[in-house]
């Protein structure tokens, strides 16, 4: 199985900050990496697919980059509604696997 | 509006069985794969099982293989997860999730999620 490792596990940031979350795969997954946002008590929402493609309706301040084993999710200017937990997920092969999550908290 | 509504969760003793259901609306079910993803209390997301649009392809996480069975009835807009030999570590919120694809392609992603049904395994 492909292991997905996110870093950091949590971070504190202020509104307006630039935030970067990293996801590393245990083997090459090309560009087959998705990002989800989960707010407390809610189901996750798809943010980015295929490493860099923005899901319809997602604000352009969210950017995904990377290929192979190393990926990043960047929030250009953190907004109050962005405080949440973010998960990466590989779709390269079954079983699909998620990273452990990165919690973005208010500083 | 695309919706997935899970039901069937509850408190069950270790070793017993439970069947989860997922009712879908707002889209043609036979056009998409469906998955179950779970989240333990205070924990991250774990993909559990997936089924292609026509049930020809099915896959399971190692942690549930041999104990859980995923199925679907497109005519009834319904999807199921039969869970046998339940363990304490199966305690989680179980989400029914729609894929963007028919089957298990590399561009698979989970674009619509239900609100989940809670399963608690405890004596």
Interface residues (C-beta under 8 A of the other chain):
Chain A: X1 X30 X32 X34 X36 X38 X43 X44 X45 X46 X49 X50 X55 X87 X89 X91 X92 X93 X94 X95 X96 X97 X98 X99 X100 X101
Chain B: X35 X44 X45 X46 X47 X50 X59 X60 X61 X62 X95 X100 X104 X105 X106 X107 X108 X109 X110 X111 X113 X114 X115 X116
